[in-house]
């Protein structure tokens, strides 16, 4: 069960049952953003595989928010953003929130990026994202990003 709460002077809204649209084309995917606010990002992205790592950089052209993430390997599996315990197959995820004065970076230190399949013939990578910055003391806002991706990689 998910319910709203407040932290200091911030009221965190109840995200309810927000469905994530998964009909994106190659290179375009949708991320449901909840936490201190709630909205849907349409991310147009480019990606690559470099030395067995899968890296993605993309932006929502309407909101101008950006995401950058990479996984430790480019094979199906679960890649955790926690980076612990040592030796865990990890991922790094950065959410760049567009402000009127520029960008604010939010490292998503909790959650995971899952690569569900990699088709070497078509170069298509499929997977899911479920990350957040809950309990990150330096963050002025809490964000949860969830969604699916279908990417055609360039190498």
Beta strands, then each sheet from edge to edge (+ up, - down):
strand 1: 5-7
strand 2: 10-12
strand 3: 28-35
strand 4: 39-50
strand 5: 53-59
strand 6: 66-71
strand 7: 77-80
strand 8: 91-99
strand 9: 102-107
strand 10: 110-119
strand 11: 124-132
strand 12: 143-152
sheet 1: 1+ 2-
sheet 2: 7+ 10- 11+ 12- 3+ 4- 5+ 6- 8+ 9-
end
